[in-house]
């Protein structure tokens, strides 16, 4: 049994506590931490009897009963918890982003490599989604030829008023940044952002929608429509256009209804429903792989690549030009193991 401590008991943290407690085999939540009393109490109540409560994440990390930690705090607090957990040699599941700056990501990578242990898995759950996995298998079958273009949409029904223009990259497009890199197996080299007409549902600090453009080393062009006040649903699409055919990601299966001379079906309204199974799969895999001390999912290096790509897109939002994406170091051999 893997004894997990969860740091951060906000909405996402509580979702993971429920998942680990109710639906994950071979793991249990033995401790929770949050600076906000109300949240930590809620988290502990979900974990059930015997769950220890901490205000301080460091104390949770060093609790000898905790084998592994979940880091589900806001991004700016990740680095400190990551470094502490690496020092304590604890297995880590860290929600995206790895850190909020590329420099911080490098510091974490350096610490993990130095430890000699594969400890960190990053919460890019889309890699565990059935639809994306089918697209990847189709690309890798080589039945459709080499990928040339990828068309994506990332639509949310609406966002809060604290959501601003850079968040369209850091919070939203970050999913395509990781999953498309994984799908086509090619690094991004440049980024650009286009601003179509702005929706009336946006506000001063948010330009919505945006079209993010990425180019890979081999020349694959990716366009990602990020539209976070689209009003009609949580709508995620991906089509990979290849030399001999095109591969379109399947949508979740819902019935189609016929009434009054119309056909309709359901679109999800949030990521927790749309990616429910993917979240469960990623956590189960992380638990299963703990006994072998391996990380089968996205690593800290993937988190770094996502961070430099996001930085280039945010810069491109400001300059309106094409920005280069270049890692400050070669991928450490450690991450090829
Ligand atoms: C949120 O943080 C997510 O991760 C969702 O998948 C994304 O659609 C949303 O825009 C983000 O705010």
Boltz pocket constraint, residues with backbone or C-beta under 6 A from the ligand:
constraints:
  - pocket:
      binder: B
      contacts: [[A, 155], [A, 156], [A, 171], [A, 172], [A, 175], [A, 228], [A, 271]]
      max_distance: 6.0
